[in-house]
Amino acid sequence: MRSRLATVVAATAGTFLVGWIGWGVYSARTTERVPYDVLESGDGFELRRYPETVLVETTDDDGTDAFRRLFRYIDGENAASDEVAMTAPVRTGRGEGESVAMTAPVRTADRGDGPVTMAFYLPPSYSKTSAPVPTDPDVRLVVEPPRTVAVRRFSWLATDRRVEARRRVLVAAVAERGLEVRGEPALLQYNDPWTPPFMRRNEVAVTVG
């Protein structure tokens, strides 16, 4: 009896694990990503060139509230009532970007004290004049000009300690190369919350000159 129960439990767990991994693969392959060109790799980071991109951004004391606010925007809470495809990564950080009035990855700015600024990259098909205008006054559209970015990638959960450790390594590696850091580092997250931790793609990134 115990042997049969153990077999059933093992089979159930195995089925769940396969389904969980399958979801992670499906999500990664079907989510549109911000385009970029790799300029070089090595020395502790990857150097990329990004084109001009449009983001929808908000600032809040709580990251969960910020995410929900942005999700409502792409779910149709905008002047055009358009549903906007989710694009990876999501960016999170501290501070604000340059706002673009009446226009249209998760990005999170470097973690630390103060409010969280989170941004969703809009699909490349949107320009600064065609993206739906937010109806929530706490949500804004932002345009990032073409830029060169240094990135260090890591997997599993993006805890404060792990992000800070990789941020320090990235900044030190960039300084050793003689590149000038412009602005604060940001956390880029490419997966939804249901993706297995060992399949997640996270990056710390900083614009360089």
C-alpha positions as CSV (number, residue, x, y, z in Angstrom):
1,M,0.0,0.0,0.0
2,R,2.8,2.4,0.9
3,S,4.7,1.5,-2.2
4,R,1.7,2.2,-4.4
5,L,1.1,5.6,-2.6
6,A,4.7,6.5,-3.1
7,T,4.5,5.7,-6.8
8,V,1.4,7.8,-7.2
9,V,3.0,10.7,-5.4
10,A,6.1,10.4,-7.4
11,A,4.2,10.3,-10.7
12,T,2.1,13.3,-9.7
13,A,5.2,15.3,-8.8
14,G,6.9,14.3,-12.0
15,T,3.9,15.4,-14.1
16,F,3.8,18.7,-12.3
17,L,7.5,19.3,-12.8
18,V,7.3,18.5,-16.5
19,G,4.3,20.8,-16.9
20,W,6.1,23.5,-14.9
21,I,9.2,23.3,-17.0
22,G,7.1,23.2,-20.2
23,W,5.4,26.4,-19.2
24,G,8.7,28.1,-18.7
25,V,9.9,27.0,-22.1
26,Y,6.6,28.1,-23.7
27,S,6.6,31.5,-22.0
28,A,10.2,32.2,-22.9
29,R,9.7,31.3,-26.6
30,T,6.4,33.2,-27.1
31,T,7.2,36.5,-25.2
32,E,8.4,39.2,-27.5
33,R,11.8,40.7,-26.5
34,V,13.4,44.1,-26.8
35,P,15.8,43.9,-29.8
36,Y,19.5,44.6,-29.4
37,D,22.9,43.9,-31.1
38,V,25.7,42.3,-29.1
39,L,28.8,44.3,-29.6
40,E,31.2,42.1,-27.6
41,S,31.2,39.6,-24.7
42,G,33.8,39.0,-22.0
43,D,35.5,40.8,-19.1
44,G,32.6,40.0,-16.8
45,F,29.8,41.6,-19.0
46,E,28.1,41.7,-22.4
47,L,28.1,45.0,-24.3
48,R,24.9,45.7,-26.3
49,R,23.6,48.4,-28.5
50,Y,19.8,49.1,-28.2
51,P,17.7,51.1,-30.6
52,E,15.3,53.8,-29.5
53,T,12.6,52.1,-27.3
54,V,9.3,53.2,-25.8
55,L,8.4,52.2,-22.3
56,V,5.4,52.7,-20.0
57,E,6.6,53.5,-16.5
58,T,5.4,54.2,-12.9
59,T,6.9,54.8,-9.5
60,D,5.6,53.4,-6.2
61,D,6.8,52.5,-2.8
62,D,5.7,48.9,-3.4
63,G,6.9,46.9,-6.4
64,T,3.8,44.8,-6.5
65,D,1.5,47.8,-6.8
66,A,3.8,49.2,-9.5
67,F,3.5,46.0,-11.5
68,R,-0.3,45.9,-11.2
69,R,-0.6,49.5,-12.4
70,L,1.5,48.8,-15.5
71,F,-0.3,45.5,-16.1
72,R,-3.7,47.4,-16.1
73,Y,-2.2,49.7,-18.8
74,I,-1.3,46.9,-21.2
75,D,-4.6,45.2,-20.4
76,G,-6.5,48.1,-21.9
77,E,-6.5,50.9,-19.2
78,N,-5.4,53.5,-21.7
79,A,-6.9,56.2,-23.9
80,A,-7.3,53.8,-26.9
81,S,-8.6,50.9,-24.7
82,D,-6.0,48.7,-26.5
83,E,-4.5,45.6,-25.2
84,V,-0.7,45.8,-25.5
85,A,1.5,42.6,-25.8
86,M,3.8,42.0,-22.9
87,T,7.4,42.4,-23.9
88,A,10.5,41.2,-22.0
89,P,12.3,42.3,-20.0
90,V,10.6,44.2,-17.2
91,R,12.9,46.9,-15.9
92,T,12.9,48.0,-12.3
93,G,15.0,50.8,-10.8
94,R,15.2,53.9,-8.5
95,G,14.4,57.3,-9.9
96,E,12.6,58.3,-13.1
97,G,13.3,58.4,-16.8
98,E,12.6,61.2,-19.2
99,S,8.8,61.6,-19.6
100,V,7.3,62.1,-23.1
101,A,4.0,63.9,-22.7
102,M,0.9,62.6,-24.6
103,T,2.8,60.0,-26.5
104,A,3.3,56.5,-26.8
105,P,11.2,43.7,-20.7
106,V,10.0,43.8,-16.3
107,R,12.7,47.1,-15.9
108,T,13.5,47.7,-12.3
109,A,16.1,50.3,-11.3
110,D,18.9,49.4,-8.9
111,R,17.4,48.3,-5.6
112,G,18.1,50.4,-2.5
113,D,16.3,53.0,-0.4
114,G,13.4,55.0,-1.9
115,P,10.5,54.3,-4.2
116,V,10.7,51.7,-7.0
117,T,10.4,52.8,-10.6
118,M,9.2,49.9,-12.8
119,A,8.8,49.9,-16.6
120,F,7.4,47.7,-19.3
121,Y,9.0,47.9,-22.7
122,L,6.4,48.3,-25.4
123,P,6.6,46.2,-28.6
124,P,8.9,47.6,-31.4
125,S,5.8,48.3,-33.5
126,Y,5.0,51.2,-31.2
127,S,6.6,54.6,-31.6
128,K,6.6,57.6,-29.3
129,T,3.6,58.9,-31.3
130,S,1.6,55.7,-31.8
131,A,1.6,54.1,-28.3
132,P,-1.6,54.3,-26.3
133,V,-1.7,57.2,-23.9
134,P,-2.1,56.2,-20.2
135,T,-5.3,57.2,-18.4
136,D,-3.8,56.7,-15.0
137,P,-2.0,59.9,-14.0
138,D,0.6,57.8,-12.2
139,V,1.6,56.0,-15.4
140,R,3.8,57.7,-18.0
141,L,5.3,57.0,-21.4
142,V,9.0,57.2,-21.7
143,V,11.4,57.2,-24.7
144,E,14.9,55.8,-24.3
145,P,17.2,57.0,-27.1
146,P,19.7,54.6,-28.8
147,R,22.2,53.6,-26.2
148,T,25.1,51.2,-25.3
149,V,24.5,49.0,-22.3
150,A,26.7,46.7,-20.2
151,V,24.9,43.7,-18.9
152,R,25.7,40.9,-16.5
153,R,23.3,37.9,-16.6
154,F,22.2,35.5,-13.8
155,S,19.5,33.0,-13.1
156,W,17.3,31.9,-10.2
157,L,15.6,34.5,-8.0
158,A,16.5,38.1,-8.1
159,T,16.8,38.8,-4.4
160,D,18.2,42.1,-3.1
161,R,21.5,40.4,-2.1
162,R,22.0,38.6,-5.4
163,V,21.2,41.7,-7.4
164,E,23.5,43.9,-5.3
165,A,26.4,41.4,-5.6
166,R,26.1,41.3,-9.4
167,R,25.7,45.0,-9.6
168,R,29.0,45.5,-7.8
169,V,30.8,43.0,-10.1
170,L,29.3,44.7,-13.2
171,V,30.2,48.3,-12.1
172,A,33.8,47.2,-11.2
173,A,34.2,45.4,-14.6
174,V,33.0,48.4,-16.5
175,A,35.3,50.7,-14.6
176,E,38.2,48.4,-15.3
177,R,37.5,48.7,-19.0
178,G,37.6,52.5,-18.8
179,L,33.9,52.9,-19.7
180,E,31.9,55.7,-18.2
181,V,28.8,54.7,-16.3
182,R,25.8,56.9,-17.2
183,G,22.9,56.7,-14.8
184,E,22.0,54.1,-12.2
185,P,22.1,50.3,-12.8
186,A,18.8,48.6,-13.5
187,L,17.4,45.1,-13.0
188,L,16.0,43.4,-16.1
189,Q,13.7,40.4,-15.6
190,Y,12.5,38.3,-18.6
191,N,10.1,35.8,-17.1
192,D,6.7,35.7,-15.5
193,P,6.3,34.7,-11.8
194,W,5.3,31.2,-12.8
195,T,8.5,30.3,-14.5
196,P,10.7,27.8,-12.5
197,P,13.5,29.8,-10.7
198,F,16.2,27.7,-12.4
199,M,14.9,28.7,-15.8
200,R,14.7,32.5,-15.1
201,R,16.7,35.0,-16.9
202,N,17.7,38.1,-14.9
203,E,20.3,40.8,-15.8
204,V,21.8,43.8,-14.1
205,A,22.4,46.5,-16.7
206,V,23.9,50.0,-16.9
207,T,24.2,52.5,-19.7
208,V,27.8,53.3,-20.6
209,G,29.6,55.8,-22.8
